[in-house]
Structure formats: C-alpha cells, structure tokens
Amino acid sequence: MVDNFDIPDSVLQKIGTARHVAVLTGAGISAESGVPTFREAQTGLWAKYDPQELATPEAFQRNPRLVWEWYAWRRELVNKAAPNAGHQALVALAKLVPQFTLITQNVDGLHQRAGSQNVICLHGNIMETKCFALGHRITDWPESDELPPRCPECGSLLRPNVVWFGENLPADALETAVHAARSCDVFLSIGTSALVHPAASLPLLAIENSAFLIEINPQPTPLSRWADVTLSGAAGEILPLLLARLQK
C-alpha cells in the first residue's frame, strides 16, 4: 500500500503503455461530492424505514407512493451535488489511452455530468424513469395528481430506473462490463467496497486475464490483497495527481 502522494512508477508505466484501461467506480467517489450512500440516505424523515421497504419490487407494489417520494428526495440530494476532481480526472484520463471503459455502481449520473461518455451503469440511473410493468423508458408524462404518475405508453406506474434488491442487473450493461474486464490490460477499482456482486467479481476477472490491478480507496477492502498496487486515499486527491504525473 502507498499513500496518496506516492504514485509508483509501475502504475505510470502500465497506464502509459496500456491499450485498454477499464475502471470500476463505487459509492466512495460520489461520497466525496456529498452524495450519501444508499444506507446513509436512510436518515431524518426516512430513518424509520428499512431499505427492504424502499428498494424492492415488492415494496413498490405495497406502497408505490412511499417509494416514489423517497427516490424523489434522493434525486434532490443528487441534484445539489456536483462532480468532483476525481470525476473530472477520469474524463481526462479517457483521452490519454487508446480504449477506455468506465463502469460504475453509482446511480447518480455524476460521471456523465462531468463529461464521461458511454458510461456503463450497472445499477441504473436515479435521474431516469421507466414504467414498472414493461420497462418503457419515459422522459415526459402528462401532469397528474397521482403519485407515482402513470406510463403514457401502457398505463402502468412509473418508477426510477435503478436496480432494486432482488432484480437482475441490465443484461447489456453487465455483458459489456464483463467483456471489458476480460479484455483490458489495466483495471482500476475506485471507491468501491468490493462487496457487492456481481460488480465485485469484475476486478477478479481482469486479474484472471492478466490485467494489472490498481485499487484506489481510503480503506482496505477484500480486493486489496489481490491488487498489484493499492493507492490509499480519496479518489478526488489521487486521480488528479495520477493524471498530472501521466501528462508530464
């Protein structure tokens, strides 16, 4: 493990000569922008609710208004946040390598707001809406007093376009992420606990296919012992430093 002011030459060399760099980001990078993690959002008005009461298909069927209003509150929190230096550094890093794949477990859209392109969102995007019954992606719907509103295409209730407990990840996103993990020659795991599967398996797939694994996280994780290099610290500090060293 190295501290956040010491970027090893091996990291610079591997990224500098990489054909394909893949990155997985988790809640840590968003927390630096002030976005509470899923469980941190169970505070104040919402502290009395268990996540299973707010983030499952069954919860939505039982009390769709409650679930809709909780996600509306979370959207407000996200809207108040801004991409940080870590998000911005990843935008610049993508321009330095021939192929760059950004995979995120976050649903806040901060990578996209920072300017990252073609982000693979494993758990969806809280700023997007789809219908409960058929998954129609909806951007606009008629004004109504009903909460949640109804899908203008099929009439079913609308819901946030996020992956709830008990639901499968979007098949196309997972397939693209797995392919990237298997084909990259450098893999960065940033701000993720390495506990939530199947995302947590992606760095291990990269290792199995001879990728150089770099972990950036303030605390050790189950992935740390497998990493070629662990950079201990905040993504918003380490990534800009890494970028500056690569651009020299």
N, C-alpha and C positions, 0 to 999 in steps of 0.2 A: 504494500500500500504506500502511496506517496501523497504528500499534502498538495493542496490546490495551487501552490506556487511552483511546483516542480513537474513539468511535463517531460517525461522521459524521451530520449532520442528515438527509442524504439517505436513510440506512438507516432511521432512526426514522420518517421521513415515509412511506417506501414500505411498511414493515411496518404502520405505524399506519393506513394507508388501504387496505390490501390486502383483497381479497375472498377470496383463496385463497393460502395460503402452503404451498409444498412444500419438504421438507427431505430431503436425502440424507446419511446418515452412513456413515463408514468406520472402519477399524481404529483411527484416531487417538483417537477419543473413548473407545473401550474400553481402549486402552493406558493412558489416564490413570487407569483403575480397576485397573491391574495385570494386565490380560488380555494375554498375549503374542500377537503377531501370528502368523499361520499358520507362517511360517518361523522366527520366534523360538521356537516350540514344538518345533522340531527340535533340542532341546538335551539335555544329560545322556544319559540312557539312550537317547534317540531320535536323537542326533546322527548316528549312522551311517546313518540311513535317508534316502533321497531322498523328497521329497513325492510323487513319482510311485509310490513303493512303499506309500504310506499313504492316498492320496486319489484313487483311480480305481476304477471298477467292476472293471477287470482285476486290480488289486491285491487287492481284496476276494475275488475268485474264486480267486486264487492262495493267499492266506493270510488267510482271514476272521478268524481269532483274533487275529492281529497287529494288523489294522486296528481291530477292536473294542476291543482293550485300549488302543491309542493314543488313541482317542476317549474311552474311559472315563477315561484320565489327563487329557485336556484338559477333560472335564466337571468333574473335581475342581478344576482351576485356576479355572474359571469360577465354581464354587460358592463359592470363597474370596473372590471379588471382589464388590464392591458398586457399585451405580450411583453416579456422581459428580455434582458440581454441574452439569455440562453436561447429563447425562441429566435431572436434576430440572428444569432451566430449560426444557427442551423440553416437559415436561409442562405447565408453567405457561404457556408461550407458546401452546400449542394452545388455551388458554381465552381468549386475547385476540383471536383472529381468527375471522371467520365460518366459514371452512373451512380445515382444516389436514391435510396429508398427510405422514406420516413414513415414509420409505423407508430401509431400512438394508441394507448389505452384510454386517453383522456377524451371527454365528450364536449369540451368547452370551445373548441374551434380556434384557440389562440394561435396554433401553428399557422392556420390559414390566414388569420388576421395579420400575422407577422409577414406573410408573403410566401410561405411554403406552398409548393404546387404538388398536386396528386398525392395528398396525404392519405394514408391507409388508416381509416378509423375503425379499429377492431370492435369498439363498444358503441359506435354510432356517434351522433352529434346532437347535443341537447337543444341546439338552435333550430333544428329541423323537426318537421311534423309529418306523421303518417297516420293512416287510419288503422284502427285496431283489427278489423276483420280481414282485410286483404292486403294491407301494407302499401296502399297507394301513397306516394309522396305528395304532400299537399303544401303549397306555398301561400294560398289565399282561400278564404271561405267567407260565406255571407255573414253579416252581423247577426248575432243572436244572443238572447239572454241565457241560453242553455250552456252549461259548463259540464264536461267539455263540449266544444262545438261538434258538429257532425260533418263527415266527409261529403263534399259536394258531388262526388262521383258515385258513392254507393250507400251513403246514409249512415254508415257505422260511426261510432265515436272516434274522435281524433286523439292521438297520444304522442308523446315525444318520441323521436326516432333514436332511441337508445336501447341497448341490450339490457333486459331485466334478468334478475335471478331466474334460473330455470329455462332461459331461452338460449338458442344457439347463436354463435357469432355469425355475422353475414358471411355466407359461404365464399363469395368472390373476394372479400377483404382478407379472409383467413388464407385462402389459396394463394393470393398474391404475396402475403406476408411470409408464408412457408417457403415459397419459391425464392424470395429474396434472401431468407436466412440460409437456404441451401446453396445459393449461388454467389453470395458476397465473399470478399476476401478480408473485409474488416467489418466487425459488428460492434456498435456502441449501445450499451444498455444504460439509460439515463433516467434517474429519479424514479425508478420502479422498485417495488418491494421484492420482486421475483417470486411472488407467492400465488398470483392469480393466473390460473391456467385457462386456456392454452397459451396465452401470451408468454408465460414464464418458460415455456419449452422452446421458444424461438432462439434465444442465445445458445441453448444446448445443441439445437440443430445446426447452428452456424459452426460451433466447435467441432461437431462430428464431421463437418465438411471442410475442416482445416482453416476456418476463418480465425483471424486474430481478434480476441475479445477484449474490449475495453469497457470497464464499468465506471460510471460517474454517479456517486451517491454519497450523502453525508455520513451514512451509517452502513456498516457491513450488512450484507444480505446473504441468503442461501446461495446466490450466484457467485459471491466474492471468491470462493475457493477455486472456482473454475476459470476466473478471469486471468488473462495474460498480464493485464495491468489494471489496478483499481486506483482511480483518482478520487480521493476523499474530500468532498466539499460540495458546494452548491453549483448546480448547472449554470446559473447566471454569472458565476465568477469563473468557473473553469473553462466553459466553452469559448467565451471571448478571448481568454488567454491562449487557448489552443489555436484558435483562428489566427491570432496575431503572430504566433510562432510559425504557423504554416505559411503565412503570407510574406514572411521575411525573405 
